[in-house]
Amino acid sequence: MTKADVIKNILKKLDSKQDKLFVKAMDELTNDAIIEVQPDGVTLVLTQKGADLL
């Protein structure tokens, strides 16, 4: 799945309630250093801490 597919098929189809929950979840994951969001705003990278939690 490409970045464009994610944006087109998932992110743009969220309603406002889903979008708020998505933003909250992303903030928690990044603040807890489990994932990093790359500068393009779409690419997510699992950190070592995130991998260790798996």
C-alpha distance matrix in Angstrom:
0.0 3.8 6.8 8.1 6.0 7.0 10.3 11.0 10.1 11.1 13.3 15.3 16.1 17.9 21.6 23.9 24.7 21.1 20.4 23.5 22.5 19.1 21.0 23.5 21.2 19.4 22.9 24.2 21.5 22.1 25.8 26.0 24.3 21.7 18.8 18.9 17.1 16.9 18.8 15.9 15.9 12.2 11.6 13.2 15.2 17.1 20.7 23.3 24.8 21.6 21.3 25.0 24.5 22.3
3.8 0.0 3.8 5.3 5.1 6.5 8.8 9.9 10.4 11.6 12.8 14.5 16.2 18.0 21.7 23.7 24.9 21.5 20.2 23.3 22.8 19.2 20.4 23.4 21.4 19.1 22.4 24.1 21.5 21.5 25.2 25.9 23.9 21.8 18.5 17.9 15.6 14.7 16.1 12.9 13.4 10.0 9.8 12.3 14.6 17.2 20.6 23.5 25.1 22.2 22.2 26.0 25.8 23.9
6.8 3.8 0.0 3.8 5.4 5.2 6.3 8.6 10.0 10.3 10.4 12.3 14.6 16.0 19.6 21.2 22.6 19.4 17.6 20.5 20.4 16.7 17.5 20.6 19.0 16.4 19.4 21.6 19.2 18.9 22.5 23.6 21.8 20.1 16.6 15.5 12.7 11.9 12.9 9.6 9.8 6.5 7.3 10.2 13.2 16.1 19.3 22.5 23.9 21.1 21.7 25.5 25.1 23.8
8.1 5.3 3.8 0.0 3.8 5.5 5.2 6.0 8.3 9.8 10.0 10.6 13.1 15.3 18.7 20.5 22.4 19.5 17.7 21.0 21.3 17.8 18.7 22.1 21.0 18.6 21.6 24.0 22.1 21.7 25.3 26.6 25.0 23.4 19.9 18.8 15.7 14.9 15.2 11.5 11.7 9.0 10.7 13.8 16.9 19.8 23.0 26.3 27.5 24.6 25.4 29.1 28.5 27.1
6.0 5.1 5.4 3.8 0.0 3.8 5.5 5.1 5.6 7.6 9.2 10.2 11.6 14.0 17.6 19.9 21.4 18.2 17.2 20.6 20.5 17.2 18.8 22.0 20.5 18.7 22.0 24.0 22.0 22.3 25.9 26.9 25.6 23.5 20.3 19.9 17.2 17.0 17.9 14.4 14.0 10.8 12.1 14.4 17.5 19.9 23.4 26.5 27.5 24.3 24.9 28.5 27.7 25.9
7.0 6.5 5.2 5.5 3.8 0.0 3.8 5.6 5.4 5.3 6.4 8.6 10.0 11.5 15.2 17.3 18.4 15.1 13.9 17.3 16.9 13.5 15.2 18.2 16.7 14.9 18.3 20.2 18.4 18.8 22.4 23.3 22.3 20.2 17.1 16.9 14.3 14.8 16.0 12.9 11.6 8.3 9.9 11.7 15.0 17.2 20.6 23.9 24.6 21.3 22.2 25.7 24.7 23.2
10.3 8.8 6.3 5.2 5.5 3.8 0.0 3.8 5.8 5.7 4.9 6.0 8.7 10.3 13.7 15.4 17.3 14.4 12.6 16.0 16.5 13.2 14.2 17.7 17.0 15.1 18.0 20.5 19.2 19.2 22.5 24.0 23.1 21.5 18.3 17.6 14.5 14.8 15.2 11.8 10.4 8.0 10.8 13.0 16.7 19.2 22.3 25.8 26.3 23.3 24.7 28.1 26.9 25.9
11.0 9.9 8.6 6.0 5.1 5.6 3.8 0.0 3.8 6.0 6.5 5.7 7.6 10.5 13.7 16.1 18.1 15.5 14.2 17.9 18.5 15.6 17.0 20.5 19.8 18.4 21.4 23.8 22.5 22.8 26.1 27.5 26.7 25.0 21.9 21.3 18.2 18.4 18.7 15.2 14.1 11.7 14.3 16.6 20.1 22.5 25.8 29.2 29.7 26.5 27.7 31.2 29.9 28.5
10.1 10.4 10.0 8.3 5.6 5.4 5.8 3.8 0.0 3.8 6.5 6.6 6.5 9.4 12.8 15.7 17.1 14.1 13.7 17.5 17.5 14.8 17.0 20.1 19.0 18.1 21.4 23.3 22.0 22.9 26.1 27.2 26.6 24.5 21.7 21.8 19.1 19.9 20.7 17.5 16.0 13.1 15.3 16.8 20.2 22.0 25.6 28.7 29.1 25.6 26.6 30.0 28.5 26.8
11.1 11.6 10.3 9.8 7.6 5.3 5.7 6.0 3.8 0.0 3.8 5.7 5.4 6.8 10.5 13.1 14.1 10.8 10.4 14.1 13.8 11.0 13.5 16.4 15.2 14.6 17.9 19.7 18.6 19.7 22.8 23.8 23.6 21.5 18.9 19.3 16.8 18.2 19.4 16.5 14.3 11.6 13.9 14.8 18.2 19.8 23.2 26.3 26.3 22.9 24.2 27.4 25.6 24.2
13.3 12.8 10.4 10.0 9.2 6.4 4.9 6.5 6.5 3.8 0.0 3.8 5.5 5.7 9.2 10.9 12.5 9.6 8.0 11.6 12.1 9.2 10.8 14.1 13.7 12.6 15.6 17.9 17.2 17.8 20.7 22.3 22.1 20.5 17.8 17.8 14.9 16.4 17.0 14.4 11.8 9.9 12.9 13.9 17.6 19.4 22.5 25.9 25.7 22.6 24.4 27.5 25.7 24.9
15.3 14.5 12.3 10.6 10.2 8.6 6.0 5.7 6.6 5.7 3.8 0.0 3.8 5.7 8.4 10.5 12.9 10.8 9.2 12.9 14.2 12.0 13.2 16.7 16.8 15.9 18.5 21.0 20.7 21.1 23.8 25.7 25.6 24.2 21.5 21.1 18.0 19.0 19.1 16.2 14.0 12.5 15.8 17.3 21.0 23.1 26.1 29.6 29.4 26.3 28.2 31.3 29.5 28.7
16.1 16.2 14.6 13.1 11.6 10.0 8.7 7.6 6.5 5.4 5.5 3.8 0.0 3.8 6.5 9.6 11.5 9.3 9.1 12.9 13.6 12.0 14.1 17.1 17.0 16.9 19.7 21.7 21.5 22.6 25.2 26.6 26.9 25.2 22.8 23.1 20.3 21.8 22.3 19.5 17.1 15.2 18.2 19.2 22.8 24.3 27.5 30.8 30.4 27.1 28.8 31.8 29.7 28.6
17.9 18.0 16.0 15.3 14.0 11.5 10.3 10.5 9.4 6.8 5.7 5.7 3.8 0.0 3.8 6.5 7.8 5.5 5.6 9.3 10.0 8.8 11.1 13.7 13.9 14.3 16.9 18.8 19.0 20.3 22.5 24.0 24.7 23.1 21.1 21.6 19.2 21.2 21.9 19.6 16.6 15.2 18.1 18.4 22.0 23.2 26.1 29.3 28.5 25.3 27.4 30.1 27.7 27.0
21.6 21.7 19.6 18.7 17.6 15.2 13.7 13.7 12.8 10.5 9.2 8.4 6.5 3.8 0.0 3.8 5.6 5.3 6.0 8.7 10.1 10.3 12.1 14.3 15.3 16.2 18.1 20.0 20.9 22.2 23.9 25.6 26.8 25.4 23.7 24.2 21.9 24.0 24.5 22.4 19.3 18.3 21.4 21.6 25.1 26.1 28.8 32.0 30.9 27.8 30.2 32.6 30.0 29.6
23.9 23.7 21.2 20.5 19.9 17.3 15.4 16.1 15.7 13.1 10.9 10.5 9.6 6.5 3.8 0.0 3.8 5.5 5.0 6.2 8.7 9.7 10.5 12.3 14.2 15.2 16.4 18.4 19.9 21.0 22.2 24.2 25.7 24.8 23.3 23.7 21.3 23.7 23.9 22.3 18.9 18.7 21.9 21.9 25.3 26.3 28.5 31.8 30.4 27.6 30.4 32.6 29.9 30.0
24.7 24.9 22.6 22.4 21.4 18.4 17.3 18.1 17.1 14.1 12.5 12.9 11.5 7.8 5.6 3.8 0.0 3.8 5.4 5.3 6.4 8.7 10.1 10.8 12.5 14.4 15.6 16.9 18.6 20.2 21.2 22.8 24.6 23.6 22.6 23.5 21.7 24.5 25.2 23.9 20.4 19.9 22.6 22.0 25.1 25.6 27.8 30.8 29.0 26.2 29.0 30.9 28.0 28.0
21.1 21.5 19.4 19.5 18.2 15.1 14.4 15.5 14.1 10.8 9.6 10.8 9.3 5.5 5.3 5.5 3.8 0.0 3.8 5.5 5.2 6.0 8.6 9.9 10.5 12.1 14.1 15.3 16.4 18.2 19.7 21.0 22.5 21.0 19.9 21.0 19.2 22.0 23.0 21.6 18.1 17.0 19.6 18.9 22.0 22.5 24.9 27.9 26.5 23.4 25.9 28.0 25.2 25.0
20.4 20.2 17.6 17.7 17.2 13.9 12.6 14.2 13.7 10.4 8.0 9.2 9.1 5.6 6.0 5.0 5.4 3.8 0.0 3.8 5.4 4.9 6.1 8.5 9.8 10.4 12.1 14.2 15.3 16.4 17.9 19.8 21.0 20.0 18.4 18.8 16.7 19.3 19.9 18.5 15.0 14.5 17.4 17.0 20.4 21.3 23.6 26.9 25.6 22.8 25.5 27.8 25.3 25.3
23.5 23.3 20.5 21.0 20.6 17.3 16.0 17.9 17.5 14.1 11.6 12.9 12.9 9.3 8.7 6.2 5.3 5.5 3.8 0.0 3.8 5.4 5.2 6.2 8.7 10.0 10.6 12.4 14.4 15.5 16.3 18.3 20.0 19.5 18.4 19.0 17.3 20.3 20.9 20.1 16.4 16.5 19.2 18.3 21.3 21.9 23.7 26.8 25.1 22.6 25.6 27.5 24.9 25.4
22.5 22.8 20.4 21.3 20.5 16.9 16.5 18.5 17.5 13.8 12.1 14.2 13.6 10.0 10.1 8.7 6.4 5.2 5.4 3.8 0.0 3.8 5.5 5.0 6.1 8.6 9.8 10.6 12.3 14.2 15.1 16.4 18.4 17.3 16.7 18.0 16.9 20.2 21.5 20.9 17.1 16.7 18.7 17.2 19.9 19.9 21.8 24.6 22.7 20.0 23.0 24.7 21.8 22.2
19.1 19.2 16.7 17.8 17.2 13.5 13.2 15.6 14.8 11.0 9.2 12.0 12.0 8.8 10.3 9.7 8.7 6.0 4.9 5.4 3.8 0.0 3.8 5.4 5.1 6.1 8.5 9.9 10.6 12.2 14.0 15.4 16.6 15.3 14.0 15.1 13.6 16.8 18.2 17.4 13.7 12.9 15.0 13.7 16.6 17.0 19.1 22.3 20.8 18.0 20.7 22.9 20.4 20.5
21.0 20.4 17.5 18.7 18.8 15.2 14.2 17.0 17.0 13.5 10.8 13.2 14.1 11.1 12.1 10.5 10.1 8.6 6.1 5.2 5.5 3.8 0.0 3.8 5.5 5.1 6.1 8.6 9.9 10.5 11.9 14.1 15.3 14.8 13.5 13.8 12.2 15.4 16.3 16.0 12.2 12.5 14.7 13.6 16.4 17.1 18.7 22.0 20.5 18.2 21.3 23.4 21.1 21.9
23.5 23.4 20.6 22.1 22.0 18.2 17.7 20.5 20.1 16.4 14.1 16.7 17.1 13.7 14.3 12.3 10.8 9.9 8.5 6.2 5.0 5.4 3.8 0.0 3.8 5.5 5.1 6.3 8.7 10.0 10.4 12.1 14.2 13.9 13.6 14.6 13.9 17.5 18.8 19.0 15.2 15.6 17.2 15.3 17.5 17.4 18.6 21.5 19.4 17.3 20.7 22.2 19.6 20.8
21.2 21.4 19.0 21.0 20.5 16.7 17.0 19.8 19.0 15.2 13.7 16.8 17.0 13.9 15.3 14.2 12.5 10.5 9.8 8.7 6.1 5.1 5.5 3.8 0.0 3.8 5.4 5.1 6.2 8.7 9.8 10.6 12.4 11.2 11.0 12.8 12.6 16.3 18.3 18.5 14.8 14.4 15.4 13.0 14.9 14.4 15.9 18.7 16.6 14.1 17.3 18.9 16.3 17.1
19.4 19.1 16.4 18.6 18.7 14.9 15.1 18.4 18.1 14.6 12.6 15.9 16.9 14.3 16.2 15.2 14.4 12.1 10.4 10.0 8.6 6.1 5.1 5.5 3.8 0.0 3.8 5.4 5.1 6.1 8.4 9.8 10.6 9.8 8.5 9.5 8.9 12.6 14.5 14.8 11.3 11.2 12.1 9.9 12.0 12.2 13.7 16.9 15.5 13.1 16.3 18.3 16.4 17.2
22.9 22.4 19.4 21.6 22.0 18.3 18.0 21.4 21.4 17.9 15.6 18.5 19.7 16.9 18.1 16.4 15.6 14.1 12.1 10.6 9.8 8.5 6.1 5.1 5.4 3.8 0.0 3.8 5.5 5.3 5.8 8.3 9.8 10.3 9.7 10.2 10.0 13.6 15.1 16.1 12.7 13.6 14.5 12.3 13.9 14.0 14.5 17.6 15.7 14.2 17.7 19.3 17.4 19.0
24.2 24.1 21.6 24.0 24.0 20.2 20.5 23.8 23.3 19.7 17.9 21.0 21.7 18.8 20.0 18.4 16.9 15.3 14.2 12.4 10.6 9.9 8.6 6.3 5.1 5.4 3.8 0.0 3.8 5.5 5.1 5.9 8.5 8.6 9.4 11.1 12.1 15.8 17.9 19.0 15.7 16.1 16.4 13.5 14.4 13.5 13.7 16.1 13.6 12.2 15.9 16.8 14.6 16.5
21.5 21.5 19.2 22.1 22.0 18.4 19.2 22.5 22.0 18.6 17.2 20.7 21.5 19.0 20.9 19.9 18.6 16.4 15.3 14.4 12.3 10.6 9.9 8.7 6.2 5.1 5.5 3.8 0.0 3.8 5.6 5.3 6.3 5.2 5.8 8.2 9.7 13.4 16.1 17.2 14.3 14.1 13.7 10.4 10.9 9.7 10.2 12.8 10.7 8.8 12.4 13.8 11.9 13.5
22.1 21.5 18.9 21.7 22.3 18.8 19.2 22.8 22.9 19.7 17.8 21.1 22.6 20.3 22.2 21.0 20.2 18.2 16.4 15.5 14.2 12.2 10.5 10.0 8.7 6.1 5.3 5.5 3.8 0.0 3.8 5.4 4.9 5.9 5.2 5.8 7.4 10.9 13.3 15.0 12.3 13.0 12.6 9.7 10.0 9.7 9.6 12.6 11.1 10.0 13.5 15.1 14.0 15.9
25.8 25.2 22.5 25.3 25.9 22.4 22.5 26.1 26.1 22.8 20.7 23.8 25.2 22.5 23.9 22.2 21.2 19.7 17.9 16.3 15.1 14.0 11.9 10.4 9.8 8.4 5.8 5.1 5.6 3.8 0.0 3.8 5.4 7.7 8.5 9.1 10.9 14.1 16.0 18.1 15.4 16.5 16.3 13.5 13.5 12.8 11.8 14.2 11.9 11.7 15.5 16.2 15.0 17.5
26.0 25.9 23.6 26.6 26.9 23.3 24.0 27.5 27.2 23.8 22.3 25.7 26.6 24.0 25.6 24.2 22.8 21.0 19.8 18.3 16.4 15.4 14.1 12.1 10.6 9.8 8.3 5.9 5.3 5.4 3.8 0.0 3.9 5.5 8.0 9.8 12.5 15.7 18.2 20.2 17.7 18.2 17.3 14.0 13.3 11.6 10.2 11.8 8.9 9.0 12.7 12.9 11.5 14.3
24.3 23.9 21.8 25.0 25.6 22.3 23.1 26.7 26.6 23.6 22.1 25.6 26.9 24.7 26.8 25.7 24.6 22.5 21.0 20.0 18.4 16.6 15.3 14.2 12.4 10.6 9.8 8.5 6.3 4.9 5.4 3.9 0.0 3.8 5.5 6.9 10.2 13.0 15.8 18.0 16.0 16.5 15.0 11.7 10.3 8.8 6.8 8.8 6.8 7.3 10.7 11.5 11.2 13.7
21.7 21.8 20.1 23.4 23.5 20.2 21.5 25.0 24.5 21.5 20.5 24.2 25.2 23.1 25.4 24.8 23.6 21.0 20.0 19.5 17.3 15.3 14.8 13.9 11.2 9.8 10.3 8.6 5.2 5.9 7.7 5.5 3.8 0.0 3.8 7.0 10.2 13.2 16.5 18.0 15.9 15.5 13.8 10.1 8.7 6.2 5.5 7.6 5.7 4.2 7.8 9.3 8.4 10.3
18.8 18.5 16.6 19.9 20.3 17.1 18.3 21.9 21.7 18.9 17.8 21.5 22.8 21.1 23.7 23.3 22.6 19.9 18.4 18.4 16.7 14.0 13.5 13.6 11.0 8.5 9.7 9.4 5.8 5.2 8.5 8.0 5.5 3.8 0.0 3.8 6.6 9.6 13.0 14.3 12.4 11.9 10.0 6.4 5.4 4.5 5.3 8.8 8.4 6.4 9.2 11.7 11.3 12.3
18.9 17.9 15.5 18.8 19.9 16.9 17.6 21.3 21.8 19.3 17.8 21.1 23.1 21.6 24.2 23.7 23.5 21.0 18.8 19.0 18.0 15.1 13.8 14.6 12.8 9.5 10.2 11.1 8.2 5.8 9.1 9.8 6.9 7.0 3.8 0.0 3.8 6.3 9.5 11.4 9.8 10.2 8.4 5.7 5.1 6.5 6.7 10.4 10.8 9.7 12.1 14.7 14.8 15.8
17.1 15.6 12.7 15.7 17.2 14.3 14.5 18.2 19.1 16.8 14.9 18.0 20.3 19.2 21.9 21.3 21.7 19.2 16.7 17.3 16.9 13.6 12.2 13.9 12.6 8.9 10.0 12.1 9.7 7.4 10.9 12.5 10.2 10.2 6.6 3.8 0.0 3.8 6.6 7.9 6.1 6.8 5.9 4.7 6.4 9.0 10.2 14.0 14.5 13.0 15.2 18.1 17.9 18.5
16.9 14.7 11.9 14.9 17.0 14.8 14.8 18.4 19.9 18.2 16.4 19.0 21.8 21.2 24.0 23.7 24.5 22.0 19.3 20.3 20.2 16.8 15.4 17.5 16.3 12.6 13.6 15.8 13.4 10.9 14.1 15.7 13.0 13.2 9.6 6.3 3.8 0.0 3.8 5.5 5.7 6.8 5.3 6.2 7.3 10.7 11.8 15.4 16.6 15.4 17.1 20.1 20.5 20.9
18.8 16.1 12.9 15.2 17.9 16.0 15.2 18.7 20.7 19.4 17.0 19.1 22.3 21.9 24.5 23.9 25.2 23.0 19.9 20.9 21.5 18.2 16.3 18.8 18.3 14.5 15.1 17.9 16.1 13.3 16.0 18.2 15.8 16.5 13.0 9.5 6.6 3.8 0.0 3.8 5.3 7.9 7.9 9.7 11.1 14.5 15.4 18.8 20.0 19.0 20.8 23.8 24.1 24.7
15.9 12.9 9.6 11.5 14.4 12.9 11.8 15.2 17.5 16.5 14.4 16.2 19.5 19.6 22.4 22.3 23.9 21.6 18.5 20.1 20.9 17.4 16.0 19.0 18.5 14.8 16.1 19.0 17.2 15.0 18.1 20.2 18.0 18.0 14.3 11.4 7.9 5.5 3.8 0.0 3.8 5.6 6.5 9.5 11.9 15.5 17.1 20.7 21.9 20.4 21.9 25.2 25.3 25.3
15.9 13.4 9.8 11.7 14.0 11.6 10.4 14.1 16.0 14.3 11.8 14.0 17.1 16.6 19.3 18.9 20.4 18.1 15.0 16.4 17.1 13.7 12.2 15.2 14.8 11.3 12.7 15.7 14.3 12.3 15.4 17.7 16.0 15.9 12.4 9.8 6.1 5.7 5.3 3.8 0.0 3.8 6.1 8.1 11.2 14.3 16.1 19.9 20.5 18.6 20.7 23.8 23.4 23.6
12.2 10.0 6.5 9.0 10.8 8.3 8.0 11.7 13.1 11.6 9.9 12.5 15.2 15.2 18.3 18.7 19.9 17.0 14.5 16.5 16.7 12.9 12.5 15.6 14.4 11.2 13.6 16.1 14.1 13.0 16.5 18.2 16.5 15.5 11.9 10.2 6.8 6.8 7.9 5.6 3.8 0.0 3.8 6.3 9.8 13.0 15.5 19.2 20.0 17.6 19.2 22.6 22.1 21.7
11.6 9.8 7.3 10.7 12.1 9.9 10.8 14.3 15.3 13.9 12.9 15.8 18.2 18.1 21.4 21.9 22.6 19.6 17.4 19.2 18.7 15.0 14.7 17.2 15.4 12.1 14.5 16.4 13.7 12.6 16.3 17.3 15.0 13.8 10.0 8.4 5.9 5.3 7.9 6.5 6.1 3.8 0.0 3.8 6.6 10.1 12.7 16.2 17.5 15.3 16.4 19.9 19.9 19.4
13.2 12.3 10.2 13.8 14.4 11.7 13.0 16.6 16.8 14.8 13.9 17.3 19.2 18.4 21.6 21.9 22.0 18.9 17.0 18.3 17.2 13.7 13.6 15.3 13.0 9.9 12.3 13.5 10.4 9.7 13.5 14.0 11.7 10.1 6.4 5.7 4.7 6.2 9.7 9.5 8.1 6.3 3.8 0.0 3.8 6.6 9.4 13.0 14.0 11.5 12.9 16.4 16.2 15.9
15.2 14.6 13.2 16.9 17.5 15.0 16.7 20.1 20.2 18.2 17.6 21.0 22.8 22.0 25.1 25.3 25.1 22.0 20.4 21.3 19.9 16.6 16.4 17.5 14.9 12.0 13.9 14.4 10.9 10.0 13.5 13.3 10.3 8.7 5.4 5.1 6.4 7.3 11.1 11.9 11.2 9.8 6.6 3.8 0.0 3.8 6.2 9.6 11.2 9.3 10.1 13.5 14.1 14.0
17.1 17.2 16.1 19.8 19.9 17.2 19.2 22.5 22.0 19.8 19.4 23.1 24.3 23.2 26.1 26.3 25.6 22.5 21.3 21.9 19.9 17.0 17.1 17.4 14.4 12.2 14.0 13.5 9.7 9.7 12.8 11.6 8.8 6.2 4.5 6.5 9.0 10.7 14.5 15.5 14.3 13.0 10.1 6.6 3.8 0.0 3.8 6.7 8.0 5.6 6.5 9.9 10.4 10.4
20.7 20.6 19.3 23.0 23.4 20.6 22.3 25.8 25.6 23.2 22.5 26.1 27.5 26.1 28.8 28.5 27.8 24.9 23.6 23.7 21.8 19.1 18.7 18.6 15.9 13.7 14.5 13.7 10.2 9.6 11.8 10.2 6.8 5.5 5.3 6.7 10.2 11.8 15.4 17.1 16.1 15.5 12.7 9.4 6.2 3.8 0.0 3.8 5.3 5.0 6.2 8.6 9.9 11.0
23.3 23.5 22.5 26.3 26.5 23.9 25.8 29.2 28.7 26.3 25.9 29.6 30.8 29.3 32.0 31.8 30.8 27.9 26.9 26.8 24.6 22.3 22.0 21.5 18.7 16.9 17.6 16.1 12.8 12.6 14.2 11.8 8.8 7.6 8.8 10.4 14.0 15.4 18.8 20.7 19.9 19.2 16.2 13.0 9.6 6.7 3.8 0.0 3.8 5.3 5.0 6.1 8.6 10.0
24.8 25.1 23.9 27.5 27.5 24.6 26.3 29.7 29.1 26.3 25.7 29.4 30.4 28.5 30.9 30.4 29.0 26.5 25.6 25.1 22.7 20.8 20.5 19.4 16.6 15.5 15.7 13.6 10.7 11.1 11.9 8.9 6.8 5.7 8.4 10.8 14.5 16.6 20.0 21.9 20.5 20.0 17.5 14.0 11.2 8.0 5.3 3.8 0.0 3.8 5.5 5.1 6.4 9.0
21.6 22.2 21.1 24.6 24.3 21.3 23.3 26.5 25.6 22.9 22.6 26.3 27.1 25.3 27.8 27.6 26.2 23.4 22.8 22.6 20.0 18.0 18.2 17.3 14.1 13.1 14.2 12.2 8.8 10.0 11.7 9.0 7.3 4.2 6.4 9.7 13.0 15.4 19.0 20.4 18.6 17.6 15.3 11.5 9.3 5.6 5.0 5.3 3.8 0.0 3.8 5.4 5.2 6.7
21.3 22.2 21.7 25.4 24.9 22.2 24.7 27.7 26.6 24.2 24.4 28.2 28.8 27.4 30.2 30.4 29.0 25.9 25.5 25.6 23.0 20.7 21.3 20.7 17.3 16.3 17.7 15.9 12.4 13.5 15.5 12.7 10.7 7.8 9.2 12.1 15.2 17.1 20.8 21.9 20.7 19.2 16.4 12.9 10.1 6.5 6.2 5.0 5.5 3.8 0.0 3.8 5.4 5.3
25.0 26.0 25.5 29.1 28.5 25.7 28.1 31.2 30.0 27.4 27.5 31.3 31.8 30.1 32.6 32.6 30.9 28.0 27.8 27.5 24.7 22.9 23.4 22.2 18.9 18.3 19.3 16.8 13.8 15.1 16.2 12.9 11.5 9.3 11.7 14.7 18.1 20.1 23.8 25.2 23.8 22.6 19.9 16.4 13.5 9.9 8.6 6.1 5.1 5.4 3.8 0.0 3.8 5.4
24.5 25.8 25.1 28.5 27.7 24.7 26.9 29.9 28.5 25.6 25.7 29.5 29.7 27.7 30.0 29.9 28.0 25.2 25.3 24.9 21.8 20.4 21.1 19.6 16.3 16.4 17.4 14.6 11.9 14.0 15.0 11.5 11.2 8.4 11.3 14.8 17.9 20.5 24.1 25.3 23.4 22.1 19.9 16.2 14.1 10.4 9.9 8.6 6.4 5.2 5.4 3.8 0.0 3.8
22.3 23.9 23.8 27.1 25.9 23.2 25.9 28.5 26.8 24.2 24.9 28.7 28.6 27.0 29.6 30.0 28.0 25.0 25.3 25.4 22.2 20.5 21.9 20.8 17.1 17.2 19.0 16.5 13.5 15.9 17.5 14.3 13.7 10.3 12.3 15.8 18.5 20.9 24.7 25.3 23.6 21.7 19.4 15.9 14.0 10.4 11.0 10.0 9.0 6.7 5.3 5.4 3.8 0.0
